[in-house]
Amino acid sequence: MTRSLPELLIEPVVRMALAEDLGRAGDVTAMACIPEDARMKAAFVARKPGVLAGIDCVRLAVLAMDPQAEVEVKLNDGDAFAAGATLAVVEANARAFLSAERTALNLVGRLSGVASLTRTYVEAVAGTKARIADTRKTTPGLRALEKHAVACGGGMNHRFGLDDAILIKDNHVAVCGGVGEAVRRARAFAPHLMKVEVEVDGLDQLSEVLALISEDVAPDVIMLDNFSLTDLRRAVAWTAGRITLEASGGVDLTTVRDIAETGVDVISVGALTHSAPVLDIGLDAL
């Protein structure tokens, strides 16, 4: 599936990364070794199979250094590829291209790693009702791009920040004096388009939240934090489809299938962004 982000969201990240790399004097190696008018052609090539995300970072990094460069994108974000696949071919001023190389590779490798790991999780729960979601455990400054990469891998996005949904966690409950009171306050505050989710850490708290259904103040989503498989099944039976259930905590590729088979609706996985390995992508001169 082809996916893209607005350039307005990508370009500042690319320019910040380029500025960090260029430092105070620019690429002194390229200036020392490469004639000013030299040109080069090269391909971005996958060393390992995966799912593409961040190809626009490659294009924008090259064009930021050489606006006249020719960038031919071979695959789109969301496409799966085999080892040896050509992702893009670039012809540009050699100095400019070499100065953009590392920024382009860092971003496309990082984001494709997130997309590829996400796809592995999505495939692991295939045939169940559960959907794989990310968390806010993202690299500072890269959240929009990393969450885009999760979507490229077939996952879905949780909150993008603190402002787009209410998520009541254990420390909120502690300050409010109870999970029921926290949810009541959230419902009184929330406008009609804002969802409310509450985290519960046991069946006792789940019972208290489900009792709110009769008061017409129940949350939209209940996060079952670090529940055992047995308690997840009980939660699914007790809730009976009345509220979306999200499982969280203790999720990895060895446990995610068993969690999905309990019948929960969503499984949130922080590892999609905080532990995804960078996908090996290289630049080969042509």
C-alpha positions in Angstrom: 0.0 0.0 0.0 1.4 3.4 -1.0 1.6 5.9 1.9 3.0 9.4 2.1 3.3 12.2 4.5 3.1 15.9 3.7 6.5 17.3 2.8 5.8 20.1 5.4 6.2 17.4 8.1 9.3 15.7 6.6 11.4 18.6 5.4 12.2 20.2 8.8 13.5 16.9 10.1 15.7 16.4 7.0 17.1 19.9 7.1 17.9 19.6 10.8 19.7 16.3 10.2 21.6 17.8 7.3 22.6 20.8 9.4 23.8 18.6 12.2 26.0 16.7 9.8 27.3 19.6 7.9 28.4 21.4 11.1 30.0 24.8 10.9 32.1 24.4 7.7 30.2 21.9 5.5 31.5 18.7 4.0 35.3 19.3 4.0 36.1 15.9 2.6 33.9 16.4 -0.4 35.3 19.9 -0.9 38.9 18.6 -0.6 38.6 15.6 -2.9 35.7 16.2 -5.4 35.8 18.8 -8.2 33.1 21.4 -7.8 31.4 20.5 -11.1 31.7 16.7 -10.8 28.5 14.6 -11.1 27.7 11.1 -9.9 25.0 8.6 -10.2 24.1 6.0 -7.5 21.4 3.7 -6.3 20.0 3.2 -2.8 19.9 -0.6 -2.5 18.5 -2.8 0.2 21.0 -5.2 1.8 18.2 -7.1 3.5 14.5 -7.7 2.8 11.9 -5.4 4.5 9.2 -2.9 4.1 10.0 0.6 2.8 9.3 3.8 4.8 11.0 7.2 4.5 11.8 7.2 0.7 10.7 10.9 0.7 13.5 11.6 3.2 16.0 10.4 0.6 14.5 12.6 -2.1 14.3 15.7 0.1 17.8 15.3 1.5 19.3 15.1 -2.0 17.2 18.0 -3.3 18.1 20.2 -0.3 21.8 19.9 -1.3 21.2 19.9 -5.1 17.9 21.3 -6.2 18.7 20.3 -9.8 19.3 16.6 -8.9 17.3 13.9 -10.6 15.8 11.4 -8.1 14.0 8.4 -9.5 12.0 6.6 -6.8 11.6 2.9 -7.7 9.4 1.8 -4.7 6.9 3.6 -2.5 6.5 3.7 1.2 4.6 0.6 2.3 6.1 -1.6 -0.4 7.8 -4.9 0.6 11.1 -5.7 -1.1 13.7 -8.4 -1.2 17.4 -8.1 -0.5 19.2 -6.4 -3.4 16.1 -4.3 -4.4 16.8 -0.8 -5.8 14.8 1.7 -3.8 15.8 4.9 -5.7 18.4 6.1 -8.3 19.9 9.5 -8.0 22.0 11.6 -10.4 23.4 14.8 -8.9 26.3 17.1 -8.2 28.8 14.7 -6.6 29.7 17.0 -3.7 26.1 17.7 -2.9 25.1 14.1 -3.2 27.9 12.8 -0.9 27.0 15.4 1.7 23.4 14.2 1.7 24.2 10.5 1.7 24.4 9.8 5.4 21.3 11.8 6.3 19.3 10.0 3.6 20.5 6.6 4.6 20.0 7.2 8.4 16.4 8.2 7.9 15.3 5.6 5.3 17.1 2.9 7.3 15.6 3.9 10.6 12.0 4.2 9.2 12.2 1.1 7.1 13.3 -0.8 10.2 10.2 0.4 12.1 8.0 -0.6 9.1 9.6 -4.0 8.8 9.3 -4.8 12.5 5.7 -3.7 12.4 4.9 -5.9 9.5 6.4 -8.9 11.4 4.0 -8.2 14.3 1.0 -7.7 12.0 1.7 -11.1 10.3 2.1 -12.8 13.7 -1.5 -12.0 14.6 -3.0 -12.6 11.2 -6.4 -14.4 11.4 -7.3 -12.9 14.8 -9.3 -9.8 15.4 -6.5 -8.0 17.1 -4.8 -5.0 15.5 -1.2 -3.9 16.3 -0.7 -0.3 17.5 2.2 1.8 18.4 2.8 4.0 21.5 4.4 7.4 22.2 7.7 5.7 22.9 9.2 7.4 19.8 12.5 9.1 19.1 12.2 12.8 20.1 11.6 14.9 17.0 10.8 11.8 14.8 7.3 10.9 16.0 5.4 11.8 12.9 7.9 9.9 10.7 8.1 6.9 13.0 4.3 6.6 13.3 4.1 6.9 9.5 6.5 4.0 9.3 4.3 2.0 11.6 1.3 2.6 9.3 3.5 1.6 6.3 4.1 -1.7 8.1 0.4 -2.3 8.5 0.0 -1.2 12.1 -2.2 1.5 13.4 -1.3 4.7 15.3 -2.2 5.3 18.9 -2.1 8.9 20.2 0.2 11.2 18.5 0.6 13.3 21.6 -1.0 14.4 24.9 -3.6 16.5 23.1 -5.5 14.2 20.8 -7.1 11.7 23.3 -7.5 11.3 27.1 -5.5 8.3 28.4 -5.8 7.8 32.1 -2.8 5.8 33.5 -1.9 4.6 37.0 -0.5 7.9 38.2 -3.6 9.8 37.1 -5.7 7.3 39.0 -3.5 7.6 42.1 -3.9 11.4 42.2 -7.7 11.2 41.6 -8.2 8.6 44.3 -9.6 5.9 42.2 -10.2 4.7 38.6 -13.9 5.4 38.6 -13.4 9.0 39.7 -10.7 9.5 37.1 -13.0 8.3 34.3 -15.9 10.5 35.6 -13.7 13.6 35.6 -12.4 12.7 32.1 -15.9 12.3 30.7 -17.0 15.6 32.2 -14.0 17.3 30.5 -13.9 15.6 27.1 -15.5 17.3 24.1 -17.7 15.1 21.9 -15.0 14.2 19.4 -12.4 13.2 22.0 -12.1 9.6 23.1 -11.3 8.5 26.7 -9.1 5.5 27.5 -8.3 4.2 30.9 -5.5 1.8 32.0 -6.4 -0.9 34.5 -3.9 -3.2 36.2 -6.2 -5.9 37.4 -9.7 -7.4 37.3 -10.8 -5.4 40.4 -10.2 -2.1 38.5 -11.8 -3.6 35.4 -15.0 -4.3 37.4 -15.1 -0.8 38.7 -14.7 0.6 35.1 -17.4 -1.7 33.7 -19.8 -0.5 36.4 -19.6 2.9 34.9 -21.6 1.7 31.8 -24.8 2.0 33.9 -23.9 5.6 34.6 -23.4 6.3 30.9 -19.8 7.6 31.7 -17.8 4.5 30.6 -14.6 5.0 28.7 -14.3 4.3 25.0 -11.3 2.0 25.5 -9.9 0.0 28.4 -6.1 -0.7 28.4 -5.4 -4.0 30.1 -1.9 -3.5 31.5 0.3 -6.6 32.0 -2.7 -8.9 32.4 -2.1 -12.7 32.3 -3.6 -14.6 29.4 -6.2 -16.0 31.8 -7.2 -12.6 33.0 -7.2 -11.3 29.4 -9.8 -13.9 28.5 -11.8 -13.1 31.5 -11.7 -9.4 30.6 -12.9 -10.2 27.1 -15.8 -12.3 28.5 -16.8 -9.7 31.1 -16.7 -6.8 28.7 -18.7 -8.7 26.0 -17.8 -6.3 23.2 -19.3 -3.3 25.0 -15.9 -1.4 25.2 -12.8 -1.7 23.0 -10.1 -3.7 24.9 -6.4 -2.9 24.4 -3.7 -5.3 25.7 -0.4 -3.7 26.7 2.8 -4.8 28.5 4.9 -7.9 28.1 4.3 -8.0 24.4 7.0 -9.3 22.1 7.1 -11.7 19.1 7.0 -14.7 21.4 3.8 -13.6 23.2 1.8 -11.5 20.7 0.0 -14.4 19.1 -1.2 -15.8 22.4 -2.3 -12.4 23.5 -4.2 -11.9 20.2 -6.0 -15.2 20.6 -7.6 -14.1 23.9 -9.9 -11.9 21.8 -8.7 -8.4 22.6 -9.2 -5.7 20.0 -5.9 -3.9 20.0 -2.3 -4.8 21.1 0.0 -1.8 21.7 3.7 -2.5 21.3 6.3 0.1 22.3 9.0 -2.0 20.7 7.8 -1.0 17.2 9.5 2.3 17.6 11.8 2.0 20.6 13.5 -1.2 19.7 13.3 -1.6 15.9 16.7 -2.4 14.3 17.8 -0.1 11.5 17.3 -1.8 8.2 20.5 -2.2 6.2 20.4 0.0 3.1 23.4 1.1 1.2 24.4 3.5 -1.6 26.0 1.9 -4.7 27.7 4.1 -7.3 26.6 3.4 -10.9 
